[in-house]
Amino acid sequence: MKLVTRYLLGHLRRPWIYIMAGFSIVAILVDLFENFVGFMETGTPIQRVLLYYAILLPTYLPYMLPVSLLLGLLYALWQLGKNSELTAMRACGLSMAQLIAPYLVTGLAASFLLLGINELLNPWAAHWTRQFKSMQGSKHADRTYLATNLAYKNETGRRLWWIDTFDPRPSSSFEMIGISLTQQRPNESDEFRMDASRARWLDGHWWFENVNIRYYDNDNNPTGPVESSPSLEMTMLSETPRDFFGEIKESSERSAAEIRQFIASHPGISIDTRNRLMVDFHSRLAAPWLCLIVILIGVPFGIHTSRRGMGMGLLLALLTFFAYYVLMLLGLNFGKRQVLSPVVAGWLPDLVFFVLGLVLLRRIR
């Protein structure tokens, strides 16, 4: 890495760390004010509380990371401009493109990082923290994890599931209690119905216990006696715990990949539901690129602050930043009302402000 690149990034890194730390403290305090009484009344150990906030903080990154990058960049450019360092670098033969390239690479890297966090970590973290808060004050904390009266339809496998309780924790082997499984034929008549008192996920497939099976003809009339077995290894089932876990998640707890999988496994959902899910899908993919967009917009406003003072450039940058969120909310609203297509609803804010950023960059001298 060139010396000038390290120098420029050093000016960004210091204020960004302070700003991120400040936002993190504020986020923790706001949540703590809401949940402190619950933690005290239930005697939640301090270690559990610390774990809760360690898992909660990444869920705030989609909001904290872009704005902290923007504010850190504005401060860095203001410092460089105040000391005439940008002018000196230009006088030494460095072009404006060379000066802003490290910041653009930083914004691009932050976008990829946030995309990975949103897809791999945050859906699980959002679900875990919701379950953790639901446990506060419960005399049967373990049971708060259980999903009850869970229905699932495997369209491809033509299987209908009804589950009294499902435990989504791996430590319980994803235990199910009270299972009724109906296998259908292509003409939608029942081939057989299987009732089991318990099921667990072991060695990569389901094991059913205390099983009763009744077979049916094409007219759904029972054929033969009920067959019973104390235990059955269900290697023929394609369903995994992830399929059932996806059913109990709230909308905010699904990644873009999980939304896509949910749509693929539910071909019979209504057009309106499918449209709303596709809007969320594109929004999940588009949101992380705000980190790159704030760099594109922040550099021109940061150069402005370095020449004319901090106030006006900061104000204009923040107004532009919040305008992005206004346009994003409008896009989501119109997309879910089917006024805009899901692709347009999800990506329109990014496209508009990406083009705006490029236009502002071209005007820098």
C-alpha positions, 0 to 999 in steps of 0.5 A, a space after each residue: 500500500 502506498 504511503 499516501 493511501 495509508 495516510 488518506 485512510 488513516 484520516 478516515 479510520 480514526 473518526 470512523 472508529 469514534 463515530 461507530 463507537 458512539 453510535 454503538 453506545 447509543 444503540 445499547 443505551 436505547 435498548 437497555 432503557 427499554 429492557 433493563 427492568 425486565 433483565 433485573 426482574 428476571 435476574 438475567 446474569 450479566 454474562 447473558 446480557 453482554 452476549 445479548 448485546 454482542 449479538 444485537 449490535 450487528 443487526 444495527 450495522 445496516 444503519 450505523 455503517 453507512 452514516 458513520 462512513 459518511 461522517 468520518 469521510 466528511 471529517 477526514 476531508 475537512 481536516 485535509 482541506 483545512 491544513 491545505 494537504 489536498 492542495 499540496 498533494 495535487 501540486 505534487 502531481 496526484 490527480 483527484 481520481 488517485 486521491 479519492 480511489 482509497 475511499 471508493 475502495 473502502 466504500 466498496 469493501 464495506 458494501 460487500 462486508 455488509 452484504 455478507 453480514 446481512 445474509 449470513 449473520 443478521 437473520 440468525 441474530 435477529 431471531 436469537 435476540 427476539 427469542 432471548 427477549 421473549 424468555 424474560 419473565 417466563 417460568 418455562 424459558 425453554 418452551 419459549 423457543 417452541 413453535 406450535 401448530 406448525 403447518 408446512 406443505 412441500 409442493 415438490 414432494 407432495 407432502 403435508 405436515 402438521 406439527 404440534 410443537 417444533 424446537 428450532 434449536 440444534 441442541 434439541 436435535 430439532 425435536 418435533 412433538 405430535 407429527 401428522 404427515 400426509 403423502 399425496 399422489 400427483 392427482 392430490 389424493 392421499 397415498 398414506 398418512 403417518 402419525 408419530 409422537 416424536 421426531 428428531 434430526 439425527 445423522 442427516 435425516 429424520 427419525 420418527 418414534 411411535 409411528 402409525 401408518 394408514 394407506 389410502 386408495 385413489 378415492 381416499 378410502 383406507 386400505 388395510 389395517 393401520 401399521 405401527 412401528 416403535 421407530 422409523 428411519 425416514 431417509 425418504 424425506 427431503 425436508 430438513 430443519 431449515 425448511 421448518 425453521 424458515 416457516 417460523 421466522 418473521 419477515 425481518 429475520 429472513 435473508 435474501 437467499 431465504 426469501 428466495 428459498 421460501 418462494 421456491 418452496 411455496 409455489 402456491 402462494 398468492 401473487 400479492 404475497 409473492 410480490 411483497 416477498 420479492 420487494 423484500 428480496 431486492 431490498 435486502 440485496 440493494 441496501 448494503 450498496 449504500 456504503 459505496 453510495 455515501 462515499 460517492 456523495 460524501 467526497 464532493 460534499 467533503 471537498 466543499 467542506 474543506 474549502 468553505 467550512 464544515 457546516 454547509 457541506 455536512 448539512 447537504 450531505 446529511 440531507 442527501 443521505 436522509 433523502 435516500 431513506 425517504 426514497 427507499 421507504 416510498 419504493 418499498 411502499 409502492 412496490 408492495 402495493 404493486 405500483 412499482 415492480 419489485 426490481 424497481 422498488 428495491 433498486 431505484 434509490 441505489 440507482 438514483 443516488 449512484 447516478 447523483 454521486 457520479 454527477 457530483 464527482 464529475 463536477 469536482 475540480 
